[in-house]
Amino acid sequence: MSQEQWVPLLLLGVAGFLVGGVYSTWRNGSRVLAGVFGLAALVAIGGAVAWLA
């Protein structure tokens, strides 16, 4: 696999990790931190899509 194929896969993995963080922090009551994690997840997903496009 070349570098161009690893980067979007890594970004999607990071996004999945962040979505798990959103779920966990939301259930624990930290809504602001969940929002920050959610925004970071959206940026990671957007970066992966942009990289593939």
PyMOL Python script that loads the backbone (N, CA, C, O; Angstrom):
from pymol import cmd

cmd.read_pdbstr("""\
ATOM      1  N   MET A   1       0.837  -1.190   0.000  1.00  0.00           N
ATOM      2  CA  MET A   1       0.000   0.000   0.000  1.00  0.00           C
ATOM      3  C   MET A   1       0.875   1.244   0.000  1.00  0.00           C
ATOM      4  O   MET A   1       1.872   1.322   0.717  1.00  0.00           O
ATOM      5  N   SER A   2       0.490   2.196  -0.802  1.00  0.00           N
ATOM      6  CA  SER A   2       1.238   3.450  -0.838  1.00  0.00           C
ATOM      7  C   SER A   2       0.716   4.400   0.237  1.00  0.00           C
ATOM      8  O   SER A   2      -0.307   4.151   0.875  1.00  0.00           O
ATOM      9  N   GLN A   3       1.448   5.488   0.414  1.00  0.00           N
ATOM     10  CA  GLN A   3       1.070   6.460   1.439  1.00  0.00           C
ATOM     11  C   GLN A   3      -0.302   7.054   1.148  1.00  0.00           C
ATOM     12  O   GLN A   3      -1.062   7.338   2.074  1.00  0.00           O
ATOM     13  N   GLU A   4      -0.624   7.242  -0.114  1.00  0.00           N
ATOM     14  CA  GLU A   4      -1.914   7.836  -0.455  1.00  0.00           C
ATOM     15  C   GLU A   4      -3.080   6.967  -0.026  1.00  0.00           C
ATOM     16  O   GLU A   4      -4.189   7.472   0.149  1.00  0.00           O
ATOM     17  N   GLN A   5      -2.861   5.689   0.146  1.00  0.00           N
ATOM     18  CA  GLN A   5      -3.928   4.794   0.570  1.00  0.00           C
ATOM     19  C   GLN A   5      -4.000   4.679   2.094  1.00  0.00           C
ATOM     20  O   GLN A   5      -5.065   4.377   2.633  1.00  0.00           O
ATOM     21  N   TRP A   6      -2.905   4.911   2.787  1.00  0.00           N
ATOM     22  CA  TRP A   6      -2.891   4.784   4.243  1.00  0.00           C
ATOM     23  C   TRP A   6      -3.487   5.990   4.945  1.00  0.00           C
ATOM     24  O   TRP A   6      -4.125   5.844   5.988  1.00  0.00           O
ATOM     25  N   VAL A   7      -3.291   7.173   4.394  1.00  0.00           N
ATOM     26  CA  VAL A   7      -3.718   8.397   5.075  1.00  0.00           C
ATOM     27  C   VAL A   7      -5.229   8.434   5.291  1.00  0.00           C
ATOM     28  O   VAL A   7      -5.660   8.687   6.417  1.00  0.00           O
ATOM     29  N   PRO A   8      -6.064   8.195   4.264  1.00  0.00           N
ATOM     30  CA  PRO A   8      -7.508   8.233   4.533  1.00  0.00           C
ATOM     31  C   PRO A   8      -7.961   7.121   5.476  1.00  0.00           C
ATOM     32  O   PRO A   8      -8.896   7.312   6.254  1.00  0.00           O
ATOM     33  N   LEU A   9      -7.313   5.976   5.413  1.00  0.00           N
ATOM     34  CA  LEU A   9      -7.652   4.892   6.323  1.00  0.00           C
ATOM     35  C   LEU A   9      -7.324   5.281   7.762  1.00  0.00           C
ATOM     36  O   LEU A   9      -8.099   5.005   8.678  1.00  0.00           O
ATOM     37  N   LEU A  10      -6.193   5.911   7.951  1.00  0.00           N
ATOM     38  CA  LEU A  10      -5.803   6.378   9.285  1.00  0.00           C
ATOM     39  C   LEU A  10      -6.762   7.458   9.782  1.00  0.00           C
ATOM     40  O   LEU A  10      -7.154   7.452  10.949  1.00  0.00           O
ATOM     41  N   LEU A  11      -7.138   8.382   8.900  1.00  0.00           N
ATOM     42  CA  LEU A  11      -8.069   9.440   9.294  1.00  0.00           C
ATOM     43  C   LEU A  11      -9.433   8.872   9.679  1.00  0.00           C
ATOM     44  O   LEU A  11     -10.049   9.342  10.636  1.00  0.00           O
ATOM     45  N   LEU A  12      -9.908   7.876   8.952  1.00  0.00           N
ATOM     46  CA  LEU A  12     -11.183   7.258   9.299  1.00  0.00           C
ATOM     47  C   LEU A  12     -11.082   6.504  10.622  1.00  0.00           C
ATOM     48  O   LEU A  12     -12.042   6.475  11.392  1.00  0.00           O
ATOM     49  N   GLY A  13      -9.938   5.899  10.887  1.00  0.00           N
ATOM     50  CA  GLY A  13      -9.736   5.239  12.176  1.00  0.00           C
ATOM     51  C   GLY A  13      -9.756   6.236  13.321  1.00  0.00           C
ATOM     52  O   GLY A  13     -10.361   5.981  14.362  1.00  0.00           O
ATOM     53  N   VAL A  14      -9.098   7.366  13.132  1.00  0.00           N
ATOM     54  CA  VAL A  14      -9.105   8.425  14.150  1.00  0.00           C
ATOM     55  C   VAL A  14     -10.524   8.958  14.348  1.00  0.00           C
ATOM     56  O   VAL A  14     -10.940   9.227  15.475  1.00  0.00           O
ATOM     57  N   ALA A  15     -11.260   9.109  13.253  1.00  0.00           N
ATOM     58  CA  ALA A  15     -12.641   9.585  13.350  1.00  0.00           C
ATOM     59  C   ALA A  15     -13.496   8.602  14.143  1.00  0.00           C
ATOM     60  O   ALA A  15     -14.318   9.018  14.960  1.00  0.00           O
ATOM     61  N   GLY A  16     -13.314   7.320  13.914  1.00  0.00           N
ATOM     62  CA  GLY A  16     -14.056   6.319  14.675  1.00  0.00           C
ATOM     63  C   GLY A  16     -13.732   6.382  16.153  1.00  0.00           C
ATOM     64  O   GLY A  16     -14.621   6.269  16.997  1.00  0.00           O
ATOM     65  N   PHE A  17     -12.467   6.561  16.462  1.00  0.00           N
ATOM     66  CA  PHE A  17     -12.040   6.711  17.856  1.00  0.00           C
ATOM     67  C   PHE A  17     -12.695   7.934  18.485  1.00  0.00           C
ATOM     68  O   PHE A  17     -13.150   7.885  19.628  1.00  0.00           O
ATOM     69  N   LEU A  18     -12.739   9.029  17.736  1.00  0.00           N
ATOM     70  CA  LEU A  18     -13.343  10.260  18.248  1.00  0.00           C
ATOM     71  C   LEU A  18     -14.849  10.121  18.439  1.00  0.00           C
ATOM     72  O   LEU A  18     -15.402  10.666  19.393  1.00  0.00           O
ATOM     73  N   VAL A  19     -15.515   9.400  17.546  1.00  0.00           N
ATOM     74  CA  VAL A  19     -16.951   9.173  17.702  1.00  0.00           C
ATOM     75  C   VAL A  19     -17.217   8.374  18.979  1.00  0.00           C
ATOM     76  O   VAL A  19     -18.189   8.639  19.686  1.00  0.00           O
ATOM     77  N   GLY A  20     -16.373   7.416  19.269  1.00  0.00           N
ATOM     78  CA  GLY A  20     -16.488   6.700  20.534  1.00  0.00           C
ATOM     79  C   GLY A  20     -16.303   7.635  21.724  1.00  0.00           C
ATOM     80  O   GLY A  20     -16.978   7.497  22.744  1.00  0.00           O
ATOM     81  N   GLY A  21     -15.395   8.576  21.587  1.00  0.00           N
ATOM     82  CA  GLY A  21     -15.200   9.583  22.640  1.00  0.00           C
ATOM     83  C   GLY A  21     -16.407  10.480  22.802  1.00  0.00           C
ATOM     84  O   GLY A  21     -16.748  10.874  23.918  1.00  0.00           O
ATOM     85  N   VAL A  22     -17.056  10.807  21.696  1.00  0.00           N
ATOM     86  CA  VAL A  22     -18.279  11.609  21.759  1.00  0.00           C
ATOM     87  C   VAL A  22     -19.341  10.867  22.551  1.00  0.00           C
ATOM     88  O   VAL A  22     -19.970  11.435  23.445  1.00  0.00           O
ATOM     89  N   TYR A  23     -19.538   9.616  22.227  1.00  0.00           N
ATOM     90  CA  TYR A  23     -20.551   8.808  22.919  1.00  0.00           C
ATOM     91  C   TYR A  23     -20.251   8.720  24.413  1.00  0.00           C
ATOM     92  O   TYR A  23     -21.142   8.896  25.244  1.00  0.00           O
ATOM     93  N   SER A  24     -19.001   8.448  24.744  1.00  0.00           N
ATOM     94  CA  SER A  24     -18.618   8.278  26.141  1.00  0.00           C
ATOM     95  C   SER A  24     -18.768   9.579  26.929  1.00  0.00           C
ATOM     96  O   SER A  24     -19.332   9.581  28.023  1.00  0.00           O
ATOM     97  N   THR A  25     -18.271  10.675  26.381  1.00  0.00           N
ATOM     98  CA  THR A  25     -18.336  11.938  27.115  1.00  0.00           C
ATOM     99  C   THR A  25     -19.768  12.467  27.192  1.00  0.00           C
ATOM    100  O   THR A  25     -20.135  13.115  28.172  1.00  0.00           O
ATOM    101  N   TRP A  26     -20.572  12.198  26.176  1.00  0.00           N
ATOM    102  CA  TRP A  26     -21.977  12.639  26.203  1.00  0.00           C
ATOM    103  C   TRP A  26     -22.717  11.935  27.333  1.00  0.00           C
ATOM    104  O   TRP A  26     -23.489  12.557  28.063  1.00  0.00           O
ATOM    105  N   ARG A  27     -22.475  10.627  27.473  1.00  0.00           N
ATOM    106  CA  ARG A  27     -23.153   9.863  28.526  1.00  0.00           C
ATOM    107  C   ARG A  27     -22.678  10.271  29.921  1.00  0.00           C
ATOM    108  O   ARG A  27     -23.429  10.151  30.889  1.00  0.00           O
ATOM    109  N   ASN A  28     -21.457  10.743  30.030  1.00  0.00           N
ATOM    110  CA  ASN A  28     -20.936  11.184  31.329  1.00  0.00           C
ATOM    111  C   ASN A  28     -21.320  12.621  31.652  1.00  0.00           C
ATOM    112  O   ASN A  28     -21.020  13.101  32.745  1.00  0.00           O
ATOM    113  N   GLY A  29     -21.972  13.312  30.736  1.00  0.00           N
ATOM    114  CA  GLY A  29     -22.495  14.638  31.022  1.00  0.00           C
ATOM    115  C   GLY A  29     -21.646  15.796  30.555  1.00  0.00           C
ATOM    116  O   GLY A  29     -22.025  16.947  30.771  1.00  0.00           O
ATOM    117  N   SER A  30     -20.524  15.546  29.929  1.00  0.00           N
ATOM    118  CA  SER A  30     -19.671  16.632  29.460  1.00  0.00           C
ATOM    119  C   SER A  30     -20.038  16.958  28.016  1.00  0.00           C
ATOM    120  O   SER A  30     -19.393  16.487  27.079  1.00  0.00           O
ATOM    121  N   ARG A  31     -21.069  17.759  27.850  1.00  0.00           N
ATOM    122  CA  ARG A  31     -21.601  18.057  26.518  1.00  0.00           C
ATOM    123  C   ARG A  31     -20.640  18.900  25.678  1.00  0.00           C
ATOM    124  O   ARG A  31     -20.543  18.707  24.466  1.00  0.00           O
ATOM    125  N   VAL A  32     -19.939  19.823  26.310  1.00  0.00           N
ATOM    126  CA  VAL A  32     -19.018  20.692  25.568  1.00  0.00           C
ATOM    127  C   VAL A  32     -17.863  19.870  24.998  1.00  0.00           C
ATOM    128  O   VAL A  32     -17.506  20.026  23.830  1.00  0.00           O
ATOM    129  N   LEU A  33     -17.287  19.005  25.807  1.00  0.00           N
ATOM    130  CA  LEU A  33     -16.185  18.165  25.339  1.00  0.00           C
ATOM    131  C   LEU A  33     -16.663  17.202  24.258  1.00  0.00           C
ATOM    132  O   LEU A  33     -15.929  16.914  23.313  1.00  0.00           O
ATOM    133  N   ALA A  34     -17.890  16.703  24.394  1.00  0.00           N
ATOM    134  CA  ALA A  34     -18.456  15.836  23.360  1.00  0.00           C
ATOM    135  C   ALA A  34     -18.585  16.608  22.045  1.00  0.00           C
ATOM    136  O   ALA A  34     -18.335  16.057  20.973  1.00  0.00           O
ATOM    137  N   GLY A  35     -18.971  17.867  22.127  1.00  0.00           N
ATOM    138  CA  GLY A  35     -19.069  18.697  20.929  1.00  0.00           C
ATOM    139  C   GLY A  35     -17.715  18.915  20.275  1.00  0.00           C
ATOM    140  O   GLY A  35     -17.601  18.904  19.049  1.00  0.00           O
ATOM    141  N   VAL A  36     -16.700  19.111  21.083  1.00  0.00           N
ATOM    142  CA  VAL A  36     -15.338  19.288  20.551  1.00  0.00           C
ATOM    143  C   VAL A  36     -14.879  18.014  19.856  1.00  0.00           C
ATOM    144  O   VAL A  36     -14.317  18.067  18.762  1.00  0.00           O
ATOM    145  N   PHE A  37     -15.120  16.855  20.497  1.00  0.00           N
ATOM    146  CA  PHE A  37     -14.759  15.578  19.877  1.00  0.00           C
ATOM    147  C   PHE A  37     -15.541  15.356  18.591  1.00  0.00           C
ATOM    148  O   PHE A  37     -14.997  14.860  17.604  1.00  0.00           O
ATOM    149  N   GLY A  38     -16.815  15.724  18.604  1.00  0.00           N
ATOM    150  CA  GLY A  38     -17.642  15.577  17.405  1.00  0.00           C
ATOM    151  C   GLY A  38     -17.134  16.432  16.260  1.00  0.00           C
ATOM    152  O   GLY A  38     -17.087  15.981  15.115  1.00  0.00           O
ATOM    153  N   LEU A  39     -16.759  17.642  16.558  1.00  0.00           N
ATOM    154  CA  LEU A  39     -16.209  18.530  15.532  1.00  0.00           C
ATOM    155  C   LEU A  39     -14.904  17.978  14.980  1.00  0.00           C
ATOM    156  O   LEU A  39     -14.667  18.021  13.773  1.00  0.00           O
ATOM    157  N   ALA A  40     -14.056  17.459  15.863  1.00  0.00           N
ATOM    158  CA  ALA A  40     -12.793  16.862  15.417  1.00  0.00           C
ATOM    159  C   ALA A  40     -13.044  15.630  14.553  1.00  0.00           C
ATOM    160  O   ALA A  40     -12.319  15.391  13.587  1.00  0.00           O
ATOM    161  N   ALA A  41     -14.068  14.847  14.897  1.00  0.00           N
ATOM    162  CA  ALA A  41     -14.416  13.671  14.092  1.00  0.00           C
ATOM    163  C   ALA A  41     -14.885  14.095  12.705  1.00  0.00           C
ATOM    164  O   ALA A  41     -14.517  13.472  11.709  1.00  0.00           O
ATOM    165  N   LEU A  42     -15.685  15.137  12.635  1.00  0.00           N
ATOM    166  CA  LEU A  42     -16.153  15.628  11.328  1.00  0.00           C
ATOM    167  C   LEU A  42     -14.990  16.142  10.472  1.00  0.00           C
ATOM    168  O   LEU A  42     -14.968  15.944   9.258  1.00  0.00           O
ATOM    169  N   VAL A  43     -14.040  16.795  11.112  1.00  0.00           N
ATOM    170  CA  VAL A  43     -12.863  17.283  10.378  1.00  0.00           C
ATOM    171  C   VAL A  43     -12.048  16.100   9.848  1.00  0.00           C
ATOM    172  O   VAL A  43     -11.571  16.134   8.714  1.00  0.00           O
ATOM    173  N   ALA A  44     -11.888  15.056  10.665  1.00  0.00           N
ATOM    174  CA  ALA A  44     -11.141  13.886  10.226  1.00  0.00           C
ATOM    175  C   ALA A  44     -11.842  13.182   9.070  1.00  0.00           C
ATOM    176  O   ALA A  44     -11.191  12.759   8.115  1.00  0.00           O
ATOM    177  N   ILE A  45     -13.160  13.055   9.151  1.00  0.00           N
ATOM    178  CA  ILE A  45     -13.907  12.425   8.062  1.00  0.00           C
ATOM    179  C   ILE A  45     -13.820  13.282   6.796  1.00  0.00           C
ATOM    180  O   ILE A  45     -13.636  12.761   5.696  1.00  0.00           O
ATOM    181  N   GLY A  46     -13.952  14.587   6.963  1.00  0.00           N
ATOM    182  CA  GLY A  46     -13.838  15.491   5.812  1.00  0.00           C
ATOM    183  C   GLY A  46     -12.457  15.423   5.186  1.00  0.00           C
ATOM    184  O   GLY A  46     -12.332  15.471   3.963  1.00  0.00           O
ATOM    185  N   GLY A  47     -11.424  15.313   5.999  1.00  0.00           N
ATOM    186  CA  GLY A  47     -10.066  15.194   5.473  1.00  0.00           C
ATOM    187  C   GLY A  47      -9.873  13.906   4.704  1.00  0.00           C
ATOM    188  O   GLY A  47      -9.203  13.892   3.672  1.00  0.00           O
ATOM    189  N   ALA A  48     -10.456  12.818   5.198  1.00  0.00           N
ATOM    190  CA  ALA A  48     -10.349  11.537   4.498  1.00  0.00           C
ATOM    191  C   ALA A  48     -11.054  11.588   3.158  1.00  0.00           C
ATOM    192  O   ALA A  48     -10.532  11.101   2.155  1.00  0.00           O
ATOM    193  N   VAL A  49     -12.233  12.175   3.141  1.00  0.00           N
ATOM    194  CA  VAL A  49     -12.994  12.291   1.883  1.00  0.00           C
ATOM    195  C   VAL A  49     -12.263  13.199   0.904  1.00  0.00           C
ATOM    196  O   VAL A  49     -12.180  12.898  -0.287  1.00  0.00           O
ATOM    197  N   ALA A  50     -11.738  14.304   1.405  1.00  0.00           N
ATOM    198  CA  ALA A  50     -11.006  15.229   0.525  1.00  0.00           C
ATOM    199  C   ALA A  50      -9.742  14.562  -0.019  1.00  0.00           C
ATOM    200  O   ALA A  50      -9.376  14.778  -1.175  1.00  0.00           O
ATOM    201  N   TRP A  51      -9.083  13.764   0.796  1.00  0.00           N
ATOM    202  CA  TRP A  51      -7.874  13.094   0.354  1.00  0.00           C
ATOM    203  C   TRP A  51      -8.194  12.113  -0.780  1.00  0.00           C
ATOM    204  O   TRP A  51      -7.418  11.978  -1.726  1.00  0.00           O
ATOM    205  N   LEU A  52      -9.325  11.441  -0.678  1.00  0.00           N
ATOM    206  CA  LEU A  52      -9.703  10.464  -1.704  1.00  0.00           C
ATOM    207  C   LEU A  52     -10.233  11.110  -2.972  1.00  0.00           C
ATOM    208  O   LEU A  52     -10.196  10.506  -4.043  1.00  0.00           O
ATOM    209  N   ALA A  53     -10.727  12.342  -2.854  1.00  0.00           N
ATOM    210  CA  ALA A  53     -11.325  13.013  -4.015  1.00  0.00           C
ATOM    211  C   ALA A  53     -10.334  13.644  -4.923  1.00  0.00           C
ATOM    212  O   ALA A  53     -10.712  14.239  -5.933  1.00  0.00           O
TER     213      ALA A  53
END
""", "prot")
cmd.dss("prot")
cmd.show_as("cartoon", "prot")
cmd.util.cbc("prot")
cmd.orient("prot")
